[in-house]
Amino acid sequence: MKPVSGNPNDCHDIDTLREWVTDLQEVVSIHRELVTCSRHQVEVGHKLTELAEQKTAALEEKIELMQKRLNQYEIAFSAKHYNHVRRLN
């Protein structure tokens, strides 16, 4: 049985100490896996942020192009309307 204090110095049974070491090794292994997963999540987060920024830039460029096209249509429509009114007069 492991000592209640949680201090390995309070334990005098070698089998219990070995069990304790095995448990600690398992905990360390799990901790390493968690750290690796966390690092991977951070990398994925950075990649997602980068992709979102690229998509935002592409959408902004598309909006600018659409605005230019709309302006051209407005100019063309105004000129056509103006010429039509001139013909009526």
Secondary structure, DSSP 8 states (H G I E B T S, - for coil): ---TT--GGG---HHHHHHHHHHHHHHHHHHHHHHHHHHHHHHHHHHHHHHHHHHHHHHHHHHHHHHHHHHHHHHHHHHHHHHHHHHH-
